[in-house]
Amino acid sequence: MMIFFVAEGYHHTRNFRHYLRRLLILAVVSHFAFCYFNMSGFNPMDNLLFNATSIAWPLLWGLILLKVWDCEKMACWQKLSVTLLACLLTCTSDWSCAAPLAILMIGRTRGNFGMQMLWMMGIITLYAIAFSIFHSPTYGLVHLACWLAVPLLAMYNGQRGRLKWLGKFFYYYYPAHMALIGLLARWLQ
């Protein structure tokens, strides 16, 4: 759902830089909460192979990719280069390069919900297979539960909800819940 709504937020935002700054702050704060949650402490070098930082980092890069691909001044090879860079910079994150690629394709196929979902679920399925092979078969299969979000996303009408504060709430909730779970896990040891 976060992947879909970053792409949707890109099309609805009035101030791209403000949105980008908000996601950057979320990525930095969430990194430390994510490391704490994963019991690796506050050392960002502890978990370099998989899940070294939260999904907020790939979400940020997905937003950047949407802007890059909308830039008419850039040549296709430049856009592809930035896309490759985004994949490299997010490959050790939670959701790896699947998140920015899914955001890009959801944003590029906006207006065609069926195509958006095919891209999103195709990319997530490939990620789940890779995760199953290289890291954890069980956790890889858990990623396929994202298919359950499709009916919920189909109910989205393109309009902002009545509870406007709820969108901002999740910027606080996401890192706070990971830090709280990390704290509880340490307390229960």
Disulfide bonds with the S-S distance in Angstrom:
none
